[in-house]
Amino acid sequence: MKRLYAWLLGFAGGAALYRALKRAPQPVADPAGDLKAKLAEARAAGDDREEFEAGETPVNEAADPGVDARRRSVHEQGRAAIDEMQSE
């Protein structure tokens, strides 16, 4: 019985070794080359920041509703939530 287990383990080990050696080697990646390609692509794209921010309102030009109006709004929402919970 011990010989059977030894043969089975030997066969399994041999099969595993065969599969490990049979695998094709993985191509070696060049991370530096990949990064250089991405950098070149980004430089070619140019700077589109002004176009991106053209639709936004600058902070110093935005309308300020005021602290009191915001506070009142928050309190009203809170009271409405409390009233809704108490009615249930």
LUMMARNU-242115 format. One record per residue: residue in one letter; x, y, z of N, C-alpha, C in turn. Coordinates in pm, 1 decimal, always signed. Each point is the difference from the previous one (the first is absolute). Layout:
<recs>
<rec><resn>A</resn><n_x>X</n_x><n_y>Y</n_y><n_z>Z</n_z><ca_x>X</ca_x><ca_y>Y</ca_y><ca_z>Z</ca_z><c_x>X</c_x><c_y>Y</c_y><c_z>Z</c_z></rec>
...
</recs>
This chain:
<recs>
<rec><resn>M</resn><n_x>+81.8</n_x><n_y>-118.3</n_y><n_z>+0.0</n_z><ca_x>-81.8</ca_x><ca_y>+118.3</ca_y><ca_z>+0.0</ca_z><c_x>+86.9</c_x><c_y>+125.6</c_y><c_z>+0.0</c_z></rec>
<rec><resn>K</resn><n_x>+113.0</n_x><n_y>-4.0</n_y><n_z>+72.8</n_z><ca_x>+88.7</ca_x><ca_y>+115.3</ca_y><ca_z>+3.2</ca_z><c_x>+59.9</c_x><c_y>+26.5</c_y><c_z>-137.2</c_z></rec>
<rec><resn>R</resn><n_x>+26.2</n_x><n_y>-109.4</n_y><n_z>-73.5</n_z><ca_x>+56.5</ca_x><ca_y>+16.8</ca_y><ca_z>-134.4</ca_z><c_x>-99.2</c_x><c_y>+69.6</c_y><c_z>-92.7</c_z></rec>
<rec><resn>L</resn><n_x>-128.5</n_x><n_y>-32.1</n_y><n_z>+15.4</n_z><ca_x>-102.6</ca_x><ca_y>+63.4</ca_y><ca_z>-83.0</ca_z><c_x>-3.4</c_x><c_y>+150.5</c_y><c_z>+25.4</c_z></rec>
<rec><resn>Y</resn><n_x>+3.1</n_x><n_y>+39.3</n_y><n_z>+126.8</n_z><ca_x>+0.8</ca_x><ca_y>+142.8</ca_y><ca_z>+32.9</ca_z><c_x>+126.6</c_x><c_y>+66.6</c_y><c_z>-52.4</c_z></rec>
<rec><resn>A</resn><n_x>+111.1</n_x><n_y>-67.8</n_y><n_z>+9.6</n_z><ca_x>+126.0</ca_x><ca_y>+56.5</ca_y><ca_z>-49.4</ca_z><c_x>-7.0</c_x><c_y>+18.6</c_y><c_z>-150.6</c_z></rec>
<rec><resn>W</resn><n_x>-54.6</n_x><n_y>-96.3</n_y><n_z>-72.3</n_z><ca_x>-13.8</ca_x><ca_y>+12.1</ca_y><ca_z>-145.5</ca_z><c_x>-95.5</c_x><c_y>+114.5</c_y><c_z>-36.8</c_z></rec>
<rec><resn>L</resn><n_x>-110.8</n_x><n_y>+8.6</n_y><n_z>+70.7</n_z><ca_x>-96.9</ca_x><ca_y>+105.9</ca_y><ca_z>-27.3</ca_z><c_x>+58.9</c_x><c_y>+138.2</c_y><c_z>+27.2</c_z></rec>
<rec><resn>L</resn><n_x>+70.6</n_x><n_y>+14.1</n_y><n_z>+111.3</n_z><ca_x>+63.5</ca_x><ca_y>+128.1</ca_y><ca_z>+31.2</ca_z><c_x>+109.4</c_x><c_y>+32.6</c_y><c_z>-100.1</c_z></rec>
<rec><resn>G</resn><n_x>+76.0</n_x><n_y>-100.4</n_y><n_z>-39.2</n_z><ca_x>+104.0</ca_x><ca_y>+22.4</ca_y><ca_z>-100.6</ca_z><c_x>-59.8</c_x><c_y>+43.3</c_y><c_z>-132.9</c_z></rec>
<rec><resn>F</resn><n_x>-108.2</n_x><n_y>-64.8</n_y><n_z>-39.9</n_z><ca_x>-66.4</ca_x><ca_y>+37.1</ca_y><ca_z>-125.0</ca_z><c_x>-54.9</c_x><c_y>+143.2</c_y><c_z>+7.4</c_z></rec>
<rec><resn>A</resn><n_x>-64.5</n_x><n_y>+34.4</n_y><n_z>+113.0</n_z><ca_x>-56.4</ca_x><ca_y>+134.1</ca_y><ca_z>+16.1</ca_z><c_x>+111.0</c_x><c_y>+105.4</c_y><c_z>-1.0</c_z></rec>
<rec><resn>G</resn><n_x>+111.1</n_x><n_y>-30.1</n_y><n_z>+66.2</n_z><ca_x>+113.0</ca_x><ca_y>+93.2</ca_y><ca_z>+1.0</ca_z><c_x>+60.0</c_x><c_y>+16.9</c_y><c_z>-138.8</c_z></rec>
<rec><resn>G</resn><n_x>+11.6</n_x><n_y>-110.0</n_y><n_z>-72.3</n_z><ca_x>+53.1</ca_x><ca_y>+6.9</ca_y><ca_z>-136.5</ca_z><c_x>-91.2</c_x><c_y>+79.1</c_y><c_z>-91.8</c_z></rec>
<rec><resn>A</resn><n_x>-129.9</n_x><n_y>-20.3</n_y><n_z>+14.0</n_z><ca_x>-95.5</ca_x><ca_y>+75.4</ca_y><ca_z>-82.3</ca_z><c_x>+7.2</c_x><c_y>+148.6</c_y><c_z>+31.3</c_z></rec>
<rec><resn>A</resn><n_x>+12.4</n_x><n_y>+34.0</n_y><n_z>+127.7</n_z><ca_x>+10.1</ca_x><ca_y>+141.1</ca_y><ca_z>+38.5</ca_z><c_x>+128.6</c_x><c_y>+61.0</c_y><c_z>-53.6</c_z></rec>
<rec><resn>L</resn><n_x>+110.1</n_x><n_y>-72.8</n_y><n_z>+6.7</n_z><ca_x>+126.6</ca_x><ca_y>+49.1</ca_y><ca_z>-53.2</ca_z><c_x>-7.6</c_x><c_y>+18.7</c_y><c_z>-150.8</c_z></rec>
<rec><resn>Y</resn><n_x>-63.3</n_x><n_y>-91.5</n_y><n_z>-69.2</n_z><ca_x>-16.1</ca_x><ca_y>+10.2</ca_y><ca_z>-145.3</ca_z><c_x>-80.0</c_x><c_y>+123.5</c_y><c_z>-36.9</c_z></rec>
<rec><resn>R</resn><n_x>-110.3</n_x><n_y>+23.8</n_y><n_z>+71.4</n_z><ca_x>-83.7</ca_x><ca_y>+117.3</ca_y><ca_z>-29.2</ca_z><c_x>+75.4</c_x><c_y>+128.8</c_y><c_z>+28.0</c_z></rec>
<rec><resn>A</resn><n_x>+81.0</n_x><n_y>+1.4</n_y><n_z>+107.3</n_z><ca_x>+74.8</ca_x><ca_y>+121.3</ca_y><ca_z>+33.9</ca_z><c_x>+106.0</c_x><c_y>+30.0</c_y><c_z>-105.4</c_z></rec>
<rec><resn>L</resn><n_x>+64.3</n_x><n_y>-103.2</n_y><n_z>-50.8</n_z><ca_x>+105.6</ca_x><ca_y>+20.8</ca_y><ca_z>-99.2</ca_z><c_x>-56.6</c_x><c_y>+25.5</c_y><c_z>-138.8</c_z></rec>
<rec><resn>K</resn><n_x>-120.2</n_x><n_y>-48.5</n_y><n_z>-27.4</n_z><ca_x>-59.4</ca_x><ca_y>+13.8</ca_y><ca_z>-131.4</ca_z><c_x>-54.4</c_x><c_y>+140.4</c_y><c_z>-24.5</c_z></rec>
<rec><resn>R</resn><n_x>-32.6</n_x><n_y>+72.1</n_y><n_z>+105.4</n_z><ca_x>-56.5</ca_x><ca_y>+133.3</ca_y><ca_z>-15.9</ca_z><c_x>+93.7</c_x><c_y>+89.7</c_y><c_z>-79.3</c_z></rec>
<rec><resn>A</resn><n_x>-60.3</n_x><n_y>+80.1</n_y><n_z>-84.8</n_z><ca_x>+78.7</ca_x><ca_y>+94.9</ca_y><ca_z>-79.8</ca_z><c_x>+44.9</c_x><c_y>+115.3</c_y><c_z>+90.0</c_z></rec>
<rec><resn>P</resn><n_x>+120.2</n_x><n_y>+46.3</n_y><n_z>-18.2</n_z><ca_x>+46.5</ca_x><ca_y>+111.3</ca_y><ca_z>+84.0</ca_z><c_x>-80.5</c_x><c_y>+126.7</c_y><c_z>-30.2</c_z></rec>
<rec><resn>Q</resn><n_x>-31.0</n_x><n_y>+73.1</n_y><n_z>+103.3</n_z><ca_x>-75.6</ca_x><ca_y>+123.3</ca_y><ca_z>-14.4</ca_z><c_x>+92.2</c_x><c_y>+109.9</c_y><c_z>-53.6</c_z></rec>
<rec><resn>P</resn><n_x>-48.5</n_x><n_y>+82.7</n_y><n_z>-91.4</n_z><ca_x>+83.7</ca_x><ca_y>+108.3</ca_y><ca_z>-50.4</ca_z><c_x>+30.0</c_x><c_y>+100.2</c_y><c_z>+111.3</c_z></rec>
<rec><resn>V</resn><n_x>+120.6</n_x><n_y>+49.6</n_y><n_z>-2.2</n_z><ca_x>+43.1</ca_x><ca_y>+94.0</ca_y><ca_z>+102.0</ca_z><c_x>-52.4</c_x><c_y>+138.5</c_y><c_z>-36.5</c_z></rec>
<rec><resn>A</resn><n_x>-72.2</n_x><n_y>+61.2</n_y><n_z>+92.8</n_z><ca_x>-56.9</ca_x><ca_y>+132.5</ca_y><ca_z>-23.6</ca_z><c_x>+106.2</c_x><c_y>+105.9</c_y><c_z>+27.8</c_z></rec>
<rec><resn>D</resn><n_x>-10.7</n_x><n_y>+109.7</n_y><n_z>-72.2</n_z><ca_x>+91.9</ca_x><ca_y>+111.5</ca_y><ca_z>+18.4</ca_z><c_x>-78.3</c_x><c_y>+116.0</c_y><c_z>+61.8</c_z></rec>
<rec><resn>P</resn><n_x>-3.0</n_x><n_y>+8.4</n_y><n_z>+134.3</n_z><ca_x>-79.1</ca_x><ca_y>+105.3</ca_y><ca_z>+62.8</ca_z><c_x>+49.0</c_x><c_y>+139.6</c_y><c_z>-36.2</c_z></rec>
<rec><resn>A</resn><n_x>+130.0</n_x><n_y>+17.5</n_y><n_z>-15.9</n_z><ca_x>+52.2</ca_x><ca_y>+132.0</ca_y><ca_z>-34.3</ca_z><c_x>-48.0</c_x><c_y>+40.9</c_y><c_z>-139.4</c_z></rec>
<rec><resn>G</resn><n_x>+0.3</n_x><n_y>-92.8</n_y><n_z>-91.7</n_z><ca_x>-46.6</ca_x><ca_y>+30.2</ca_y><ca_z>-135.3</ca_z><c_x>-147.6</c_x><c_y>+32.7</c_y><c_z>-3.1</c_z></rec>
<rec><resn>D</resn><n_x>-78.7</n_x><n_y>-73.9</n_y><n_z>+81.0</n_z><ca_x>-143.2</ca_x><ca_y>+28.4</ca_y><ca_z>+7.4</ca_z><c_x>-25.7</c_x><c_y>+140.0</c_y><c_z>+54.2</c_z></rec>
<rec><resn>L</resn><n_x>+74.0</n_x><n_y>+36.6</n_y><n_z>+105.5</n_z><ca_x>-17.1</ca_x><ca_y>+132.8</ca_y><ca_z>+58.0</ca_z><c_x>+43.0</c_x><c_y>+109.7</c_y><c_z>-96.8</c_z></rec>
<rec><resn>K</resn><n_x>+107.3</n_x><n_y>-24.5</n_y><n_z>-73.7</n_z><ca_x>+44.6</ca_x><ca_y>+99.0</ca_y><ca_z>-98.7</ca_z><c_x>-104.1</c_x><c_y>+18.9</c_y><c_z>-109.6</c_z></rec>
<rec><resn>A</resn><n_x>-63.9</n_x><n_y>-108.6</n_y><n_z>-41.8</n_z><ca_x>-103.2</ca_x><ca_y>+9.7</ca_y><ca_z>-103.0</ca_z><c_x>-120.2</c_x><c_y>+78.8</c_y><c_z>+52.1</c_z></rec>
<rec><resn>K</resn><n_x>-41.1</n_x><n_y>-24.7</n_y><n_z>+124.0</n_z><ca_x>-112.2</ca_x><ca_y>+73.8</ca_y><ca_z>+58.2</ca_z><c_x>+33.8</c_x><c_y>+148.0</c_y><c_z>+13.4</c_z></rec>
<rec><resn>L</resn><n_x>+122.7</n_x><n_y>+29.8</n_y><n_z>+39.9</n_z><ca_x>+42.7</ca_x><ca_y>+139.0</ca_y><ca_z>+14.5</ca_z><c_x>+0.0</c_x><c_y>+70.8</c_y><c_z>-134.1</c_z></rec>
<rec><resn>A</resn><n_x>+48.9</n_x><n_y>-66.5</n_y><n_z>-103.5</n_z><ca_x>+0.5</ca_x><ca_y>+59.6</ca_y><ca_z>-133.6</ca_z><c_x>-142.5</c_x><c_y>+23.9</c_y><c_z>-48.4</c_z></rec>
<rec><resn>E</resn><n_x>-89.2</n_x><n_y>-92.0</n_y><n_z>+29.0</n_z><ca_x>-140.2</ca_x><ca_y>+15.4</ca_y><ca_z>-40.1</ca_z><c_x>-64.3</c_x><c_y>+118.1</c_y><c_z>+72.1</c_z></rec>
<rec><resn>A</resn><n_x>+32.0</n_x><n_y>+14.9</n_y><n_z>+128.7</n_z><ca_x>-56.2</ca_x><ca_y>+111.3</ca_y><ca_z>+76.6</ca_z><c_x>+53.3</c_x><c_y>+133.6</c_y><c_z>-50.9</c_z></rec>
<rec><resn>R</resn><n_x>+126.3</n_x><n_y>+3.6</n_y><n_z>-34.5</n_z><ca_x>+57.3</ca_x><ca_y>+124.8</ca_y><ca_z>-52.9</ca_z><c_x>-60.9</c_x><c_y>+34.9</c_y><c_z>-134.9</c_z></rec>
<rec><resn>A</resn><n_x>-27.9</n_x><n_y>-99.9</n_y><n_z>-80.1</n_z><ca_x>-58.5</ca_x><ca_y>+24.7</ca_y><ca_z>-131.9</ca_z><c_x>-144.1</c_x><c_y>+48.9</c_y><c_z>+11.7</c_z></rec>
<rec><resn>A</resn><n_x>-68.9</n_x><n_y>-40.3</n_y><n_z>+106.3</n_z><ca_x>-139.4</ca_x><ca_y>+40.0</ca_y><ca_z>+18.6</ca_z><c_x>-10.9</c_x><c_y>+148.7</c_y><c_z>+30.3</c_z></rec>
<rec><resn>G</resn><n_x>+100.0</n_x><n_y>+56.9</n_y><n_z>+61.3</n_z><ca_x>-2.2</ca_x><ca_y>+143.0</ca_y><ca_z>+30.0</ca_z><c_x>-71.4</c_x><c_y>+29.4</c_y><c_z>+129.9</c_z></rec>
<rec><resn>D</resn><n_x>-11.5</n_x><n_y>+129.2</n_y><n_z>+29.2</n_z><ca_x>-61.6</ca_x><ca_y>+44.4</ca_y><ca_z>+124.2</ca_z><c_x>-140.1</c_x><c_y>+50.9</c_y><c_z>-30.2</c_z></rec>
<rec><resn>D</resn><n_x>-100.1</n_x><n_y>-71.7</n_y><n_z>+45.6</n_z><ca_x>-138.1</ca_x><ca_y>+39.2</ca_y><ca_z>-24.3</ca_z><c_x>-68.7</c_x><c_y>+46.8</c_y><c_z>+127.8</c_z></rec>
<rec><resn>R</resn><n_x>+79.2</n_x><n_y>+46.4</n_y><n_z>+95.4</n_z><ca_x>-55.7</ca_x><ca_y>+41.4</ca_y><ca_z>+128.5</ca_z><c_x>-94.0</c_x><c_y>+119.8</c_y><c_z>-14.7</c_z></rec>
<rec><resn>E</resn><n_x>+38.9</n_x><n_y>+98.8</n_y><n_z>-78.2</n_z><ca_x>-84.4</ca_x><ca_y>+118.8</ca_y><ca_z>-16.4</ca_z><c_x>-133.7</c_x><c_y>-36.8</c_y><c_z>-64.6</c_z></rec>
<rec><resn>E</resn><n_x>+4.0</n_x><n_y>-89.3</n_y><n_z>-97.4</n_z><ca_x>-123.0</ca_x><ca_y>-44.0</ca_y><ca_z>-65.4</ca_z><c_x>-88.4</c_x><c_y>-76.7</c_y><c_z>+98.3</c_z></rec>
<rec><resn>F</resn><n_x>+62.1</n_x><n_y>-80.0</n_y><n_z>+85.7</n_z><ca_x>-73.4</ca_x><ca_y>-79.1</ca_y><ca_z>+97.7</ca_z><c_x>-67.8</c_x><c_y>+89.2</c_y><c_z>+103.6</c_z></rec>
<rec><resn>E</resn><n_x>+72.6</n_x><n_y>+103.1</n_y><n_z>+45.1</n_z><ca_x>-51.2</ca_x><ca_y>+87.7</ca_y><ca_z>+104.3</ca_z><c_x>-83.7</c_x><c_y>+116.0</c_y><c_z>-54.4</c_z></rec>
<rec><resn>A</resn><n_x>-19.6</n_x><n_y>+9.9</n_y><n_z>-129.0</n_z><ca_x>-72.8</ca_x><ca_y>+112.3</ca_y><ca_z>-58.8</ca_z><c_x>-146.3</c_x><c_y>+2.6</c_y><c_z>+45.1</c_z></rec>
<rec><resn>G</resn><n_x>-59.7</n_x><n_y>-114.2</n_y><n_z>+22.3</n_z><ca_x>-140.5</ca_x><ca_y>-5.8</ca_y><ca_z>+38.5</ca_z><c_x>-23.6</c_x><c_y>+20.2</c_y><c_z>+148.1</c_z></rec>
<rec><resn>E</resn><n_x>+104.1</n_x><n_y>+9.2</n_y><n_z>+80.2</n_z><ca_x>-15.8</ca_x><ca_y>+13.1</ca_y><ca_z>+144.2</ca_z><c_x>-3.3</c_x><c_y>+147.4</c_y><c_z>+41.7</c_z></rec>
<rec><resn>T</resn><n_x>-72.7</n_x><n_y>+27.6</n_y><n_z>+105.4</n_z><ca_x>-3.4</ca_x><ca_y>+135.0</ca_y><ca_z>+55.1</ca_z><c_x>+110.2</c_x><c_y>+12.8</c_y><c_z>+104.2</c_z></rec>
<rec><resn>P</resn><n_x>+85.5</n_x><n_y>+101.7</n_y><n_z>-12.2</n_z><ca_x>+104.8</ca_x><ca_y>+17.8</ca_y><ca_z>+100.7</ca_z><c_x>-60.8</c_x><c_y>+26.0</c_y><c_z>+137.4</c_z></rec>
<rec><resn>V</resn><n_x>+70.8</n_x><n_y>-37.8</n_y><n_z>+103.0</n_z><ca_x>-49.6</ca_x><ca_y>+10.7</ca_y><ca_z>+136.6</ca_z><c_x>-27.1</c_x><c_y>+145.7</c_y><c_z>+37.4</c_z></rec>
<rec><resn>N</resn><n_x>+88.1</n_x><n_y>+88.9</n_y><n_z>-41.1</n_z><ca_x>-17.9</ca_x><ca_y>+140.0</ca_y><ca_z>+38.0</ca_z><c_x>-115.5</c_x><c_y>+66.4</c_y><c_z>-75.3</c_z></rec>
<rec><resn>E</resn><n_x>-52.1</n_x><n_y>-62.3</n_y><n_z>-105.7</n_z><ca_x>-112.6</ca_x><ca_y>+55.0</ca_y><ca_z>-74.7</ca_z><c_x>-131.8</c_x><c_y>-71.2</c_y><c_z>+31.7</c_z></rec>
<rec><resn>A</resn><n_x>+3.5</n_x><n_y>-105.8</n_y><n_z>+77.3</n_z><ca_x>-120.4</ca_x><ca_y>-76.6</ca_y><ca_z>+30.8</ca_z><c_x>-88.4</c_x><c_y>+77.8</c_y><c_z>+96.3</c_z></rec>
<rec><resn>A</resn><n_x>-129.7</n_x><n_y>-14.2</n_y><n_z>-16.6</n_z><ca_x>-94.2</ca_x><ca_y>+67.3</ca_y><ca_z>+87.3</ca_z><c_x>-0.8</c_x><c_y>-68.7</c_y><c_z>+136.0</c_z></rec>
<rec><resn>D</resn><n_x>+6.1</n_x><n_y>+80.0</n_y><n_z>+106.7</n_z><ca_x>-0.1</ca_x><ca_y>-54.0</ca_y><ca_z>+135.5</ca_z><c_x>-138.2</c_x><c_y>+20.1</c_y><c_z>+59.8</c_z></rec>
<rec><resn>P</resn><n_x>-75.5</n_x><n_y>-108.0</n_y><n_z>+24.6</n_z><ca_x>-135.3</ca_x><ca_y>+16.9</ca_y><ca_z>+54.4</ca_z><c_x>+0.7</c_x><c_y>+49.3</c_y><c_z>+143.9</c_z></rec>
<rec><resn>G</resn><n_x>+112.3</n_x><n_y>-3.7</n_y><n_z>+64.1</n_z><ca_x>+8.1</ca_x><ca_y>+46.8</ca_y><ca_z>+137.5</ca_z><c_x>-13.6</c_x><c_y>-113.3</c_y><c_z>+97.8</c_z></rec>
<rec><resn>V</resn><n_x>+66.3</n_x><n_y>+19.8</n_y><n_z>+112.3</n_z><ca_x>+1.3</ca_x><ca_y>-103.9</ca_y><ca_z>+102.8</ca_z><c_x>-139.1</c_x><c_y>-16.2</c_y><c_z>+61.4</c_z></rec>
<rec><resn>D</resn><n_x>-69.2</n_x><n_y>+110.0</n_y><n_z>+23.7</n_z><ca_x>-132.1</ca_x><ca_y>-8.5</ca_y><ca_z>+63.3</ca_z><c_x>-99.3</c_x><c_y>-76.1</c_y><c_z>-86.3</c_z></rec>
<rec><resn>A</resn><n_x>+2.3</n_x><n_y>+23.0</n_y><n_z>-129.7</n_z><ca_x>-92.4</ca_x><ca_y>-70.1</ca_y><ca_z>-89.3</ca_z><c_x>+29.8</c_x><c_y>-149.6</c_y><c_z>-2.0</c_z></rec>
<rec><resn>R</resn><n_x>+127.6</n_x><n_y>-35.3</n_y><n_z>-2.0</n_z><ca_x>+35.7</ca_x><ca_y>-142.8</ca_y><ca_z>+2.3</ca_z><c_x>-40.5</c_x><c_y>-64.1</c_y><c_z>+132.0</c_z></rec>
<rec><resn>R</resn><n_x>+23.1</n_x><n_y>+72.1</n_y><n_z>+110.8</n_z><ca_x>-34.7</ca_x><ca_y>-52.7</ca_y><ca_z>+131.3</ca_z><c_x>-151.6</c_x><c_y>-21.8</c_y><c_z>+9.6</c_z></rec>
<rec><resn>R</resn><n_x>-77.5</n_x><n_y>+96.9</n_y><n_z>-47.9</n_z><ca_x>-144.1</ca_x><ca_y>-11.4</ca_y><ca_z>+1.4</ca_z><c_x>-47.0</c_x><c_y>-120.7</c_y><c_z>-80.4</c_z></rec>
<rec><resn>S</resn><n_x>+63.4</n_x><n_y>-20.3</n_y><n_z>-115.7</n_z><ca_x>-36.2</ca_x><ca_y>-112.4</ca_y><ca_z>-85.9</ca_z><c_x>+27.4</c_x><c_y>-133.3</c_y><c_z>+69.2</c_z></rec>
<rec><resn>V</resn><n_x>+114.0</n_x><n_y>-10.1</n_y><n_z>+64.2</n_z><ca_x>+35.7</ca_x><ca_y>-125.1</ca_y><ca_z>+68.6</ca_z><c_x>-96.7</c_x><c_y>-26.1</c_y><c_z>+114.9</c_z></rec>
<rec><resn>H</resn><n_x>-36.3</n_x><n_y>+104.7</n_y><n_z>+76.4</n_z><ca_x>-93.2</ca_x><ca_y>-17.6</ca_y><ca_z>+111.0</ca_z><c_x>-137.5</c_x><c_y>-41.1</c_y><c_z>-50.0</c_z></rec>
<rec><resn>E</resn><n_x>-42.5</n_x><n_y>+57.5</n_y><n_z>-110.9</n_z><ca_x>-130.2</ca_x><ca_y>-37.3</ca_y><ca_z>-55.8</ca_z><c_x>-0.8</c_x><c_y>-146.1</c_y><c_z>-43.9</c_z></rec>
<rec><resn>Q</resn><n_x>+107.8</n_x><n_y>-45.2</n_y><n_z>-61.8</n_z><ca_x>+8.6</ca_x><ca_y>-140.1</ca_y><ca_z>-41.6</ca_z><c_x>-1.8</c_x><c_y>-91.9</c_y><c_z>+121.8</c_z></rec>
<rec><resn>G</resn><n_x>+70.1</n_x><n_y>+39.4</n_y><n_z>+105.1</n_z><ca_x>+2.3</ca_x><ca_y>-80.1</ca_y><ca_z>+122.1</ca_z><c_x>-136.8</c_x><c_y>-8.7</c_y><c_z>+64.3</c_z></rec>
<rec><resn>R</resn><n_x>-69.2</n_x><n_y>+115.2</n_y><n_z>+7.7</n_z><ca_x>-133.9</ca_x><ca_y>+0.1</ca_y><ca_z>+58.6</ca_z><c_x>-95.7</c_x><c_y>-86.5</c_y><c_z>-82.1</c_z></rec>
<rec><resn>A</resn><n_x>+11.5</n_x><n_y>+7.7</n_y><n_z>-132.7</n_z><ca_x>-86.7</ca_x><ca_y>-81.8</ca_y><ca_z>-85.0</ca_z><c_x>+27.4</c_x><c_y>-148.4</c_y><c_z>+22.5</c_z></rec>
<rec><resn>A</resn><n_x>+126.2</n_x><n_y>-37.2</n_y><n_z>+16.3</n_z><ca_x>+33.6</ca_x><ca_y>-140.3</ca_y><ca_z>+25.0</ca_z><c_x>-55.0</c_x><c_y>-45.5</c_y><c_z>+134.6</c_z></rec>
<rec><resn>I</resn><n_x>+9.2</n_x><n_y>+85.9</n_y><n_z>+103.0</n_z><ca_x>-51.6</ca_x><ca_y>-34.8</ca_y><ca_z>+132.5</ca_z><c_x>-150.7</c_x><c_y>-16.4</c_y><c_z>-6.0</c_z></rec>
<rec><resn>D</resn><n_x>-68.7</n_x><n_y>+95.4</n_y><n_z>-65.9</n_z><ca_x>-145.9</ca_x><ca_y>-8.8</ca_y><ca_z>-11.7</ca_z><c_x>-42.5</c_x><c_y>-128.3</c_y><c_z>-72.2</c_z></rec>
<rec><resn>E</resn><n_x>+75.2</n_x><n_y>-37.6</n_y><n_z>-101.4</n_z><ca_x>-32.3</ca_x><ca_y>-121.7</ca_y><ca_z>-75.9</ca_z><c_x>+18.4</c_x><c_y>-123.8</c_y><c_z>+87.5</c_z></rec>
<rec><resn>M</resn><n_x>+104.5</n_x><n_y>-1.5</n_y><n_z>+81.7</n_z><ca_x>+25.3</ca_x><ca_y>-116.1</ca_y><ca_z>+86.4</ca_z><c_x>-104.6</c_x><c_y>-9.0</c_y><c_z>+111.5</c_z></rec>
<rec><resn>Q</resn><n_x>-42.3</n_x><n_y>+115.1</n_y><n_z>+51.9</n_z><ca_x>-98.3</ca_x><ca_y>-0.9</ca_y><ca_z>+109.3</ca_z><c_x>-137.7</c_x><c_y>-38.0</c_y><c_z>-50.0</c_z></rec>
<rec><resn>S</resn><n_x>-32.9</n_x><n_y>+29.0</n_y><n_z>-126.2</n_z><ca_x>-131.3</ca_x><ca_y>-33.4</ca_y><ca_z>-51.6</ca_z><c_x>-15.6</c_x><c_y>-149.7</c_y><c_z>-25.6</c_z></rec>
<rec><resn>E</resn><n_x>+108.6</n_x><n_y>-71.8</n_y><n_z>-12.3</n_z><ca_x>-6.3</ca_x><ca_y>-144.8</ca_y><ca_z>-28.5</ca_z><c_x>-19.8</c_x><c_y>-79.9</c_y><c_z>+122.0</c_z></rec>
</recs>
